[in-house]
Amino acid sequence: MIYLRKAADRGHANHGWLDSWHTFSFADYYDPNFMGFSALRVINEDVIDAGQGFGTHPHNDMEILTYVLSGTIEHQDSMGNKEQIHAGEFQVMSAGTGIRHSEYNASSENPLHLYQVWIIPDQTGLQPRYEQRLFDEPQGRQLILSPDAREGSLKVFQDMTLSRWRLKKDQQSAYSMPAERRVWVQVVYGNVSINGQQAATSDAFAIWDETTLSIDAAEDSEILLFDLPPV
């Protein structure tokens, strides 16, 4: 089964300084059919105005992944981290027993564009932690998250992996789905089809009960592929 989640069908909130699209129910957007997918709880695509951001606020018992598409985040947290996360970088935090942090657009002139993903951990009460990484420029498939931090990936406390795929125009690739797994594909940019179903920038696919995914790029494209545990 392959379900297309169109970008325009997501929840949307424009606060002036923040333009946010919610794949799953979040804040004032509620849809009982979109409460999450497997271990994924939040996928927000945010554009934050110059000099604006989120003041200090708490989290607990959640794996929080941020992927900066353009611009730079100024991050500060209760663990003592004060960092900048630049375009192309990934940041992951285990909120665990509790953290407080703030996130601001570091630029006084240009907007900040990012994805923030919340992943339900496989255990509660973890020691809070922080990691960020700028991976080498991807060629094809690149592992970003894994439970054992293999191949230089960032660690996540869940039975899942996240891969970033860069595909050239007319490139074809394939992915084998283990039985009973779930896959979520987020199109960062471009135009791709999976088993004949087409998606464009910011669209996504929820996939289950498939064995092989045939991925075709109609133009230069980037996707995030989440391999997730059974529901």
N, CA and C of each residue as an Amber inpcrd file, in Angstrom:
protein
   693
   0.8470000  -1.1880000   0.0000000   0.0000000   0.0000000   0.0000000
   0.8840000   1.2410000   0.0000000   0.5990000   2.1480000  -0.9190000
   1.3340000   3.4070000  -0.9980000   0.3200000   4.5460000  -0.9550000
   0.4230000   5.3720000   0.0910000  -0.5000000   6.4970000   0.2620000
   0.2680000   7.7970000   0.0470000  -0.2430000   8.6490000  -0.8220000
   0.3870000   9.9300000  -1.1110000  -0.1850000  11.0110000  -0.1860000
   0.6990000  11.6230000   0.6000000   0.3220000  12.7520000   1.4630000
   0.7620000  14.0300000   0.7490000  -0.1950000  14.6940000   0.0990000
   0.1150000  15.8890000  -0.6680000   0.4970000  17.0410000   0.2670000
   1.4770000  17.8180000  -0.1670000   1.9540000  18.9320000   0.6560000
   0.8340000  19.9090000   0.9930000  -0.0250000  20.1830000   0.0050000
  -1.0810000  21.1760000   0.2060000  -2.1700000  20.6960000   1.1560000
  -2.2200000  19.3880000   1.4430000  -3.2370000  18.8410000   2.3380000
  -2.7980000  18.8360000   3.7970000  -1.5510000  19.2290000   4.0740000
  -1.0680000  19.2510000   5.4480000  -1.7320000  20.3790000   6.2450000
  -1.6320000  20.2940000   7.5530000  -2.0520000  21.4150000   8.3760000
  -1.1450000  22.6090000   8.1410000  -1.7150000  23.8140000   8.2460000
  -0.9280000  25.0110000   7.9410000  -1.2200000  26.0960000   8.9650000
  -0.1560000  26.7280000   9.4390000  -0.2990000  27.8580000  10.3580000
   0.7130000  28.9200000   9.9670000   0.2180000  30.1320000   9.7030000
   1.1080000  31.2490000   9.3930000   0.9780000  32.2840000  10.5000000
   2.0510000  32.4090000  11.2800000   2.0450000  33.3200000  12.4250000
   2.7330000  34.6430000  12.1040000   2.9560000  34.9000000  10.8180000
   3.6840000  36.1020000  10.4330000   5.1780000  35.8350000  10.3870000
   5.7860000  35.6800000  11.5520000   7.2240000  35.3860000  11.6300000
   7.5240000  33.9190000  11.3310000   6.5030000  33.0610000  11.4370000
   6.6540000  31.6200000  11.2510000   5.5800000  31.1100000  10.3090000
   6.0140000  30.4710000   9.2300000   5.1020000  29.7990000   8.3030000
   5.3700000  28.3020000   8.4290000   4.3850000  27.5550000   8.9530000
   4.6210000  26.1680000   9.3420000   3.5850000  25.2360000   8.7230000
   4.0750000  24.1390000   8.1670000   3.2280000  23.0900000   7.5940000
   3.3910000  21.8200000   8.4130000   2.2530000  21.2450000   8.8500000
   2.2510000  20.1070000   9.7660000   1.7650000  18.8460000   9.0340000
   2.6550000  17.8650000   8.8790000   2.2660000  16.5970000   8.2730000
   1.2780000  15.8540000   9.1610000   1.5210000  15.9080000  10.4750000
   0.6690000  15.2320000  11.4560000   0.0780000  16.2610000  12.4220000
  -0.9420000  15.8460000  13.1460000  -1.5920000  16.7400000  14.1010000
  -0.5570000  17.3980000  15.0090000  -0.6950000  18.7260000  15.1460000
   0.2930000  19.4840000  15.9110000  -0.3190000  20.8320000  16.2700000
  -0.1250000  21.2330000  17.5290000  -0.6280000  22.5300000  17.9990000
  -2.1330000  22.6330000  17.7090000  -2.5720000  23.6580000  16.9660000
  -3.9940000  23.8460000  16.7030000  -4.5120000  22.9950000  15.5450000
  -3.6230000  22.3090000  14.8370000  -4.0520000  21.4240000  13.7480000
  -4.2980000  20.0280000  14.3030000  -5.5330000  19.5560000  14.1270000
  -5.8800000  18.2190000  14.6130000  -6.6490000  17.4670000  13.5390000
  -6.1520000  16.2860000  13.1990000  -6.8380000  15.3830000  12.2890000
  -6.6180000  13.9760000  12.8180000  -7.6790000  13.2970000  13.2750000
  -7.5090000  11.9620000  13.8680000  -6.9140000  10.9460000  12.9020000
  -6.9770000  11.2250000  11.5940000  -6.3820000  10.3220000  10.6110000
  -4.8880000  10.5440000  10.4320000  -4.3820000  11.6320000  10.9990000
  -2.9600000  11.9530000  10.8500000  -2.3780000  12.3330000  12.2060000
  -2.2710000  11.3250000  13.0770000  -1.6920000  11.5160000  14.3970000
  -0.2180000  11.1110000  14.4350000   0.2620000  10.5360000  13.3660000
   1.6300000  10.0470000  13.2920000   1.6660000   8.8510000  12.3630000
   2.8530000   8.2720000  12.2160000   3.0200000   7.0890000  11.3720000
   4.1310000   6.2590000  11.9720000   3.7630000   5.0640000  12.4730000
   4.7160000   4.2320000  13.2060000   5.3380000   5.0720000  14.3200000
   6.6690000   5.1800000  14.3700000   7.3270000   5.9390000  15.4340000
   7.4150000   7.4270000  15.1320000   6.9860000   7.8530000  13.9450000
   7.0000000   9.2720000  13.6170000   5.8000000   9.9600000  14.2680000
   6.0580000  11.0310000  15.0030000   4.9710000  11.7730000  15.6350000
   4.7800000  13.1600000  15.0230000   5.8630000  13.8050000  14.6000000
   5.7930000  15.1480000  14.0390000   6.7280000  15.2430000  12.8380000
   6.2430000  15.8070000  11.7510000   7.0960000  16.3020000  10.6730000
   6.5840000  17.6900000  10.3290000   7.3170000  18.6980000  10.7560000
   6.9520000  20.0880000  10.4790000   7.9590000  20.6880000   9.5110000
   7.4600000  21.3740000   8.4970000   8.3060000  22.1390000   7.5990000
   8.0890000  23.6160000   7.9100000   9.1400000  24.2710000   8.4010000
   9.0290000  25.6390000   8.9150000   9.8930000  26.6050000   8.1150000
   9.3500000  27.7980000   7.8920000  10.1290000  28.9260000   7.4050000
  10.0190000  30.0240000   8.4600000  11.1810000  30.4530000   8.9910000
  11.2390000  31.3870000  10.1080000  11.8920000  32.6850000   9.6310000
  11.2400000  33.7950000   9.8990000  11.7490000  35.0970000   9.4630000
  13.0930000  35.4250000  10.1010000  13.8160000  36.3260000   9.4610000
  15.1090000  36.7870000   9.9640000  14.9840000  37.2910000  11.4010000
  15.9000000  36.8240000  12.2600000  15.9520000  37.2800000  13.6400000
  14.8730000  36.7430000  14.5460000  13.9910000  35.8870000  14.0310000
  12.8740000  35.3660000  14.8170000  13.1430000  33.9090000  15.2170000
  12.3070000  33.3780000  16.0980000  12.4830000  31.9890000  16.4950000
  11.6450000  31.6050000  17.6890000  11.9750000  30.4590000  18.2480000
  11.2470000  29.8700000  19.3710000  12.0210000  30.1450000  20.6530000
  11.3760000  30.8390000  21.5870000  12.0020000  31.0720000  22.8830000
  12.1580000  29.7790000  23.6660000  12.7820000  29.8690000  24.8130000
  13.0710000  28.6810000  25.6230000  11.7860000  27.9420000  25.9860000
  11.7730000  26.6490000  25.7170000  10.6010000  25.8130000  25.9700000
  11.0650000  24.3890000  26.2720000  10.2170000  23.5900000  26.9420000
  10.6480000  22.2600000  27.3810000  10.2250000  21.1430000  26.4320000
  10.9510000  20.0130000  26.5270000  10.5820000  18.7470000  25.8930000
  10.9890000  17.6190000  26.8260000  10.3060000  16.4740000  26.6790000
  10.7630000  15.2690000  27.3700000  10.3230000  14.0420000  26.5790000
  11.0730000  12.9600000  26.7560000  10.7700000  11.6550000  26.1630000
  10.4170000  11.7480000  24.6820000  11.2990000  12.3630000  23.9140000
  11.1260000  12.4490000  22.4670000  12.5060000  12.5740000  21.8220000
  12.6830000  11.9140000  20.6750000  13.8660000  12.1130000  19.8450000
  13.5290000  13.2210000  18.8450000  14.2880000  14.3010000  18.8550000
  13.9770000  15.4810000  18.0440000  15.0910000  15.6850000  17.0250000
  14.7130000  15.6020000  15.7540000  15.6580000  15.7420000  14.6540000
  15.3430000  17.0170000  13.8820000  16.3660000  17.8160000  13.6200000
  16.2160000  19.0170000  12.8110000  17.1480000  18.9240000  11.6070000
  16.6140000  19.2330000  10.4290000  17.3870000  19.2450000   9.1930000
  17.2360000  20.6350000   8.5890000  18.3430000  21.3640000   8.4890000
  18.3180000  22.7360000   7.9800000  18.4620000  22.6940000   6.4600000
  17.4690000  23.2510000   5.7710000  17.4900000  23.2900000   4.3080000
  18.1840000  24.5500000   3.7900000  17.9340000  25.6800000   4.4270000
  18.6330000  26.9140000   4.0860000  18.6530000  27.8070000   5.3100000
  19.7450000  28.5700000   5.4520000  19.8950000  29.4320000   6.6020000
  20.6850000  28.7740000   7.7260000  20.6080000  29.3640000   8.9160000
  21.3600000  28.8950000  10.0860000  20.5090000  29.0420000  11.3380000
  20.4930000  27.9980000  12.1640000  19.8100000  28.0310000  13.4580000
  20.8120000  28.4030000  14.5480000  20.3950000  29.2550000  15.4520000
  21.1130000  29.5220000  16.7040000  20.4050000  28.7260000  17.7890000
  21.1060000  27.7340000  18.3530000  20.5140000  26.8140000  19.3250000
  21.1940000  26.9840000  20.6800000  20.3680000  26.9620000  21.7400000
  20.9050000  26.9730000  23.1010000  20.0080000  26.1050000  23.9620000
  20.6140000  25.2980000  24.8690000  19.7950000  24.3910000  25.6760000
  20.3040000  24.2670000  27.0990000  19.4980000  23.5850000  27.9140000
  19.7910000  23.4310000  29.3390000  20.9200000  22.4480000  29.6080000
  21.4260000  21.7630000  28.5680000  22.5930000  20.8870000  28.7180000
  23.8930000  21.6700000  28.5660000  23.7860000  22.9550000  28.2450000
  24.9700000  23.7800000  28.0880000  25.4290000  23.9430000  26.6640000
  24.6770000  23.3930000  25.7220000  25.0430000  23.5330000  24.3220000
  24.6000000  24.8860000  23.7870000  25.4990000  25.5530000  23.0960000
  25.1820000  26.7760000  22.3680000  25.8430000  26.6450000  21.0090000
  25.0410000  26.3360000  19.9960000  25.5850000  25.9460000  18.7020000
  24.8410000  26.6460000  17.5720000  25.4840000  26.6550000  16.4050000
  24.8240000  27.0380000  15.1700000  24.7410000  25.8090000  14.2750000
  23.5710000  25.6260000  13.6550000  23.3530000  24.5130000  12.7320000
  23.0950000  25.1290000  11.3620000  23.9590000  24.8090000  10.4160000
  23.9360000  25.4550000   9.1130000  23.1920000  24.6070000   8.0840000
  22.9260000  25.2090000   6.9370000  22.2310000  24.5040000   5.8570000
  22.9580000  23.2070000   5.5260000  22.1840000  22.1280000   5.4120000
  22.7320000  20.8080000   5.1180000  23.0520000  19.9850000   6.3440000
  23.0460000  20.6010000   7.5330000  23.3700000  19.8830000   8.7600000
  22.1280000  19.2550000   9.3950000  22.3780000  18.1790000  10.1320000
  21.3520000  17.5160000  10.9360000  21.7210000  17.6690000  12.4110000
  20.6990000  17.8490000  13.2250000  20.8560000  17.9080000  14.6780000
  19.8600000  16.9250000  15.2860000  20.2990000  16.1490000  16.2750000
  19.3790000  15.2520000  16.9790000  19.5600000  15.4350000  18.4800000
  18.4430000  15.4500000  19.1960000  18.4480000  15.5270000  20.6480000
  17.5480000  14.4370000  21.2100000  18.0080000  13.7960000  22.2750000
  17.1330000  12.9750000  23.1070000  16.6580000  13.8530000  24.2480000
  15.3490000  14.1550000  24.2630000  14.8290000  15.0020000  25.3390000
  14.7910000  14.2480000  26.6620000  14.5060000  12.9430000  26.6010000
  14.6090000  12.0810000  27.7680000  13.9020000  12.6150000  28.9970000
  14.6460000  12.7030000  30.0980000  14.0630000  13.1280000  31.3710000
  13.7090000  14.6050000  31.3980000  14.1160000  15.3440000  30.3520000
  13.7000000  16.7420000  30.2450000  14.8200000  17.6720000  29.8250000
  14.5400000  18.4790000  28.8200000  15.4580000  19.5400000  28.4060000
  14.6570000  20.8120000  28.1730000  15.3600000  21.9290000  28.1670000
  14.7910000  23.1960000  27.7430000  15.7330000  23.7710000  26.6940000
  15.1580000  24.3140000  25.6170000  16.0210000  24.8690000  24.5830000
  15.3090000  25.9870000  23.8440000  16.1160000  26.7700000  23.1230000
  15.5930000  27.8190000  22.2470000  16.2130000  27.6440000  20.8730000
  15.4860000  28.0950000  19.8460000  15.9380000  27.9850000  18.4620000
  15.5920000  29.2940000  17.7500000  16.5930000  29.9560000  17.1870000
  16.3770000  31.2250000  16.5030000  17.0510000  31.2140000  15.1400000
  16.4930000  31.9860000  14.2360000  17.1490000  32.2550000  12.9690000
  18.3440000  33.1640000  13.2510000  19.5450000  32.6720000  12.9360000
  20.7580000  33.4150000  13.2510000  20.9730000  34.6190000  12.3430000
  20.2460000  34.6770000  11.2330000  20.4280000  35.7710000  10.2800000
  19.4810000  36.9310000  10.5910000  19.9720000  38.1330000  10.4040000
  19.1310000  39.3240000  10.5520000  18.5420000  39.7580000   9.2140000
  18.8310000  38.9960000   8.1500000  18.3930000  39.3890000   6.8170000
  17.6170000  38.3060000   6.0760000  17.9840000  37.0400000   6.2520000
  17.4450000  35.9700000   5.4070000  16.5820000  34.9930000   6.2020000
  15.5560000  34.4220000   5.5760000  14.7280000  33.4320000   6.2560000
  15.4770000  32.1240000   6.4940000  14.9550000  31.3530000   7.4080000
  15.4780000  30.0370000   7.7710000  14.4380000  28.9930000   7.3800000
  14.8600000  27.9450000   6.6750000  13.9540000  26.8950000   6.1990000
  14.4530000  25.5620000   6.7410000  13.5770000  24.8290000   7.3970000
  14.0000000  23.5770000   8.0340000  12.8540000  22.5830000   8.1250000
  13.2430000  21.3260000   8.3320000  12.3240000  20.2800000   8.7680000
  12.6350000  19.9550000  10.2160000  11.5890000  19.8150000  11.0360000
  11.7630000  19.2560000  12.3680000  10.8900000  18.0120000  12.4890000
  11.5320000  16.9420000  12.9640000  10.8990000  15.6230000  13.0510000
  10.9670000  15.1460000  14.4940000   9.8280000  14.7320000  15.0350000
   9.8030000  14.1300000  16.3620000   9.5760000  12.6290000  16.2030000
  10.4300000  11.8480000  16.8720000  10.3870000  10.3940000  16.8210000
  10.1470000   9.8700000  18.2300000   9.1570000   9.0060000  18.3870000
   8.8610000   8.4190000  19.6960000   9.9680000   7.4260000  20.0330000
  10.6710000   7.5880000  21.1490000  11.7630000   6.6720000  21.4770000
  11.2430000   5.3150000  21.9310000  12.1280000   4.3110000  21.9030000
  11.7230000   2.9740000  22.3280000  11.8690000   2.7780000  23.8290000
  12.2910000   3.8310000  24.5340000  12.3590000   3.7880000  25.9940000
  12.2030000   5.2110000  26.5300000  11.6570000   5.3070000  27.7200000
  11.4770000   6.6150000  28.3480000  12.5470000   6.8250000  29.4110000
  12.6620000   8.0590000  29.8760000  13.5990000   8.3650000  30.9510000
  15.0600000   8.3420000  30.5450000  15.3410000   8.5640000  29.2560000
  16.7270000   8.5760000  28.7930000  17.4810000   9.7870000  29.3330000
  18.7990000   9.6380000  29.4270000  19.6500000  10.7840000  29.7320000
  19.6140000  11.7290000  28.5340000  19.2840000  13.0010000  28.7210000
  19.2730000  13.9360000  27.5900000  20.6370000  13.9870000  26.9000000
  20.6270000  14.1700000  25.5870000  21.8750000  14.2190000  24.8210000
  21.6790000  15.1020000  23.6000000  22.8010000  15.4700000  22.9920000
  22.7870000  16.3870000  21.8500000  23.8710000  15.9670000  20.8730000
  23.5300000  15.9500000  19.5610000  24.5060000  15.7110000  18.5040000
  24.1180000  16.5440000  17.2870000  25.1150000  16.9500000  16.5200000
  24.8490000  17.5550000  15.2200000  25.9650000  17.1410000  14.2690000
  25.6460000  17.0930000  12.9740000  26.6550000  16.6560000  12.0140000
  26.3520000  17.2090000  10.6340000  27.4240000  17.6540000   9.9750000
  27.3710000  17.9720000   8.5540000  27.9700000  16.7870000   7.8250000
  27.1310000  16.0400000   7.1470000  27.5950000  14.8700000   6.4160000
  28.2470000  15.3070000   5.1000000  29.0930000  14.4340000   4.5690000
  29.6570000  14.6930000   3.2550000  28.5380000  14.8700000   2.2390000
  28.8150000  15.6440000   1.2000000  27.8210000  15.8380000   0.1370000
  27.3800000  14.4770000  -0.3800000  26.0870000  14.1760000  -0.2890000
  25.6490000  12.8140000  -0.6070000  25.7190000  12.4980000  -2.0950000
  26.0980000  11.2870000  -2.3700000  26.0180000  10.7300000  -3.7170000
  25.1720000   9.4740000  -3.6060000  23.9430000   9.5240000  -4.0800000
  23.0560000   8.3760000  -3.9140000  22.4880000   8.3190000  -2.5100000
  22.6210000   7.1710000  -1.8630000  21.9960000   6.9150000  -0.5610000
  22.9970000   7.1500000   0.5690000  22.5430000   7.8050000   1.6360000
  23.4200000   8.1380000   2.7540000  22.6770000   7.9290000   4.0630000
  23.2390000   7.1300000   4.9690000  22.5980000   6.8440000   6.2480000
  22.7880000   8.0190000   7.2020000  21.6740000   8.5200000   7.7530000
  21.6900000   9.6830000   8.6430000  21.4350000   9.2890000  10.0930000
  20.4380000   8.4440000  10.3340000  20.0730000   7.9940000  11.6810000
  20.0420000   6.4810000  11.7270000  20.5030000   5.9170000  12.8340000
  20.3690000   4.4720000  13.0610000  20.4720000   4.2070000  14.5570000
  19.9460000   3.0770000  15.0320000  19.9940000   2.8150000  16.4760000
  21.3870000   2.4870000  16.9940000  22.3160000   2.1010000  16.1030000
  23.6730000   1.7550000  16.5280000  24.7240000   2.7200000  15.9800000
  24.2860000   3.8370000  15.4020000  25.1990000   4.8670000  14.8840000
  26.1950000   4.2910000  13.8800000  25.7710000   3.3210000  13.1080000
  26.6850000   2.6870000  12.1520000  26.9530000   3.6000000  10.9560000
  28.0430000   3.3330000  10.3040000  28.4450000   4.0490000   9.0890000
  28.5250000   5.5640000   9.3090000  28.8660000   5.9460000  10.5400000
  29.0010000   7.3660000  10.8320000  27.6980000   8.1130000  11.0030000
  26.5880000   7.3940000  11.1280000  25.2870000   8.0410000  11.2900000
  25.0980000   8.5320000  12.7210000  24.0990000   9.3820000  12.9100000
  23.7010000   9.8280000  14.2350000  22.8550000   8.7490000  14.9050000
  22.9700000   8.6660000  16.2200000  22.2350000   7.6380000  16.9660000
  20.8120000   8.0820000  17.2460000  19.8730000   7.1360000  17.1380000
  18.4890000   7.3690000  17.5260000  18.0320000   6.2050000  18.3850000
  17.2910000   6.4990000  19.4410000  16.7950000   5.4580000  20.3300000
  15.4410000   4.9490000  19.8280000  15.4940000   4.2430000  18.7170000
  14.3080000   3.6270000  18.1320000  14.7720000   2.6470000  17.0570000
  13.9500000   1.6260000  16.8150000  14.2650000   0.6130000  15.8020000
  13.9090000   1.1680000  14.4300000  14.7530000   2.0620000  13.9230000
  14.4730000   2.7340000  12.6560000  15.7810000   3.2190000  12.0390000
  15.7190000   3.5390000  10.7750000  16.8190000   4.2360000  10.1170000
  16.2340000   5.3840000   9.2940000  17.0750000   6.3750000   9.0710000
  16.7540000   7.4700000   8.1550000  17.8880000   7.5700000   7.1520000
  17.5450000   7.5550000   5.8700000  18.5290000   7.7320000   4.8080000
  18.1600000   8.9550000   3.9780000  19.1870000   9.7030000   3.5740000
  18.9970000  10.8090000   2.6450000  19.4590000  10.3350000   1.2650000
  18.5920000  10.5030000   0.2660000  18.8970000  10.0740000  -1.0930000
  18.9590000  11.2940000  -2.0010000  20.0260000  11.4140000  -2.7660000
  20.1070000  12.4050000  -3.8300000  20.0410000  11.6510000  -5.1590000
  19.1120000  12.0450000  -5.9920000  18.8890000  11.3680000  -7.2650000
  19.0270000  12.3690000  -8.4030000  19.7720000  11.9890000  -9.4360000
  19.8840000  12.8060000 -10.6350000  18.6620000  12.5960000 -11.5290000
  18.4290000  13.5640000 -12.4030000  17.3300000  13.4350000 -13.3600000
  17.4340000  12.1130000 -14.1160000  16.3030000  11.4090000 -14.1940000
  16.1550000  10.1260000 -14.8860000  16.8630000   8.9690000 -14.1800000
  17.3810000   9.2220000 -12.9760000  18.0090000   8.1310000 -12.2220000
  16.9410000   7.2270000 -11.6280000  17.2340000   5.9410000 -11.6020000
  16.3520000   4.9480000 -11.0150000  17.0810000   4.2390000  -9.8870000
  16.3410000   3.9200000  -8.8530000  16.9100000   3.1830000  -7.7380000
  15.8300000   2.2780000  -7.1510000  16.2100000   1.4440000  -6.2030000
  15.2500000   0.5110000  -5.6150000  15.5440000   0.3550000  -4.1270000
  14.5000000   0.0160000  -3.3790000  14.6330000  -0.2170000  -1.9440000
  13.8160000  -1.4480000  -1.5790000  14.4400000  -2.3830000  -0.8830000
  13.7600000  -3.6010000  -0.4420000  13.1910000  -3.3920000   0.9520000
  11.8960000  -3.6050000   1.0970000  11.2270000  -3.4470000   2.3830000
  11.1370000  -4.7790000   3.0970000  11.7360000  -4.8950000   4.2750000
  11.5390000  -6.1120000   5.0590000  10.0660000  -6.2820000   5.4430000
   9.6570000  -7.5020000   5.6230000   8.2660000  -7.7980000   5.9610000
   7.8430000  -7.0540000   7.2200000   6.6460000  -6.5090000   7.1850000
   5.9760000  -5.8520000   8.2960000   6.5660000  -4.4870000   8.6520000
   7.6050000  -4.0320000   7.9530000   8.1380000  -2.7090000   8.2330000
   7.2490000  -1.6340000   7.6170000   7.4340000  -0.4210000   8.0510000
   6.7550000   0.7380000   7.4920000   7.8170000   1.6700000   6.9020000
   7.4790000   2.3610000   5.8240000   8.3980000   3.3180000   5.2170000
   7.6710000   4.6400000   4.9990000   8.3290000   5.7230000   5.3630000
   7.8450000   7.0600000   5.0610000   8.8860000   7.7350000   4.1840000
   8.4540000   8.2940000   3.0560000   9.3510000   9.0050000   2.1540000
   8.9080000  10.4580000   2.0780000   9.8000000  11.3630000   2.4560000
   9.5420000  12.7960000   2.3950000  10.3470000  13.3800000   1.2390000
   9.6600000  14.0410000   0.3100000  10.3510000  14.6410000  -0.8280000
  10.8270000  16.0360000  -0.4170000  12.1320000  16.1980000  -0.2760000
  12.7050000  17.4900000   0.1130000  12.6090000  18.4670000  -1.0550000
  13.0040000  18.0080000  -2.2350000  12.8110000  18.8020000  -3.4480000
  12.8440000  17.8650000  -4.6500000  12.2710000  18.3400000  -5.7590000
  12.3130000  17.5760000  -6.9960000  10.9840000  16.9300000  -7.3240000
  11.0780000  15.8580000  -8.0870000   9.8960000  15.1440000  -8.5650000
  10.2700000  13.6790000  -8.7130000   9.6430000  12.8270000  -7.9180000
   9.9690000  11.4040000  -7.9300000   8.6840000  10.5790000  -8.0350000
   8.8350000   9.3510000  -8.4800000   7.7280000   8.4060000  -8.4260000
   8.2000000   7.1440000  -7.7210000   7.2960000   6.5500000  -6.9700000
   7.5610000   5.2870000  -6.2870000   6.5100000   4.2900000  -6.7240000
   6.9890000   3.2270000  -7.3520000   6.0940000   2.2060000  -7.9260000
   4.9990000   2.8470000  -8.7710000   5.4150000   3.8790000  -9.5130000
   4.5110000   4.5090000 -10.4670000   3.6980000   5.6590000  -9.9370000
   3.7270000   5.8970000  -8.6180000   2.9860000   7.0230000  -8.0420000
   3.9180000   8.2220000  -7.8900000   3.4870000   9.3690000  -8.3620000
   4.3440000  10.5410000  -8.4690000   4.1620000  11.4910000  -7.2980000
   5.2630000  12.1490000  -6.9000000   5.2280000  13.1460000  -5.8340000
   6.2340000  14.2460000  -6.1420000   5.9250000  15.4550000  -5.6790000
   6.7850000  16.6130000  -5.9200000   7.2770000  17.1640000  -4.5840000
   7.9600000  18.2950000  -4.6410000   8.5520000  18.9200000  -3.4590000
   7.5410000  19.0340000  -2.3080000   7.9550000  18.5500000  -1.1380000
   7.1940000  18.6100000   0.1260000   6.0650000  17.5900000   0.2080000
   5.7800000  16.8400000  -0.8760000   4.8590000  15.7050000  -0.7840000
   5.5430000  14.5630000  -0.0240000   4.7570000  13.5610000   0.3350000
   5.3180000  12.4110000   1.0460000   4.5210000  11.1550000   0.7130000
   5.1460000  10.0100000   0.9730000   4.4890000   8.7150000   0.8160000
   4.5150000   7.9710000   2.1450000   3.3740000   7.3870000   2.5350000
   3.3080000   6.4020000   3.6110000   3.1560000   5.0330000   2.9500000
   4.0360000   4.0920000   3.3180000   4.1130000   2.8270000   2.5870000
   4.1290000   1.6570000   3.5620000   3.3260000   0.6530000   3.2580000
   3.3360000  -0.5950000   4.0140000   2.8570000  -1.7200000   3.1060000
   3.1400000  -2.9590000   3.5170000   2.7440000  -4.1600000   2.7670000
   3.2630000  -4.1430000   1.3360000   4.4560000  -3.6070000   1.1480000
   5.1520000  -3.6780000  -0.1350000   6.4610000  -4.4310000   0.0810000
   7.0140000  -4.9850000  -0.9820000   8.2760000  -5.7130000  -0.8550000
   9.4480000  -4.9480000  -1.4700000   9.2170000  -4.3380000  -2.6250000
  10.2610000  -3.5840000  -3.3070000   9.7100000  -2.2400000  -3.7540000
  10.4860000  -1.1950000  -3.5200000  10.1110000   0.1400000  -3.9640000
  11.0060000   0.5250000  -5.1370000  10.3790000   0.8400000  -6.2570000
  11.0920000   1.3270000  -7.4260000  10.9900000   2.8470000  -7.4400000
  12.1260000   3.5220000  -7.3110000  12.1750000   4.9690000  -7.1610000
  12.7590000   5.5780000  -8.4320000  12.0130000   6.4720000  -9.0550000
  12.4310000   7.1060000 -10.3050000  12.3660000   8.6160000 -10.1450000
  13.4140000   9.3020000 -10.5770000  13.4770000  10.7580000 -10.4750000
  13.2470000  11.3890000 -11.8420000  12.2240000  12.2510000 -11.9260000
  11.9460000  12.9630000 -13.1790000  12.8370000  14.1900000 -13.3240000
  13.4610000  14.6170000 -12.2100000  14.4050000  15.7360000 -12.2090000
  15.3280000  15.5360000 -11.0180000  16.3610000  16.3460000 -10.8960000
  17.2360000  16.2520000  -9.7320000  16.3870000  16.3590000  -8.4680000
  16.5610000  15.4160000  -7.5440000  15.6540000  15.3100000  -6.4010000
  16.4070000  14.8730000  -5.1490000  15.8000000  15.1870000  -4.0120000
  16.2830000  14.6730000  -2.7270000  15.0940000  14.1550000  -1.9400000
  15.2630000  12.9810000  -1.3520000  14.2280000  12.4190000  -0.4930000
  14.8370000  11.9900000   0.8380000  14.0020000  11.9730000   1.8620000
  14.3290000  11.3680000   3.1470000  13.5000000  10.1000000   3.2760000
  14.1730000   8.9670000   3.4820000  13.4780000   7.6780000   3.5740000
  13.6220000   7.1490000   4.9960000  12.4970000   7.0730000   5.7050000
  12.4340000   6.5400000   7.0620000  11.9840000   5.0830000   7.0030000
  12.8290000   4.1730000   7.4640000  12.4690000   2.7570000   7.5940000
  12.0860000   2.5370000   9.0590000  10.8230000   2.1770000   9.2910000
  10.2350000   2.2620000  10.6270000   9.6960000   0.9140000  11.1050000
   9.5330000   0.7500000  12.4030000   9.0250000  -0.5230000  12.9480000
   7.5390000  -0.7060000  12.6590000   7.0540000  -1.9410000  12.7750000
   5.6090000  -2.1780000  12.6060000   4.8050000  -1.3620000  13.6080000
   3.5810000  -1.0720000  13.2640000   2.6960000  -0.2990000  14.1510000
   2.4160000  -1.1070000  15.4130000
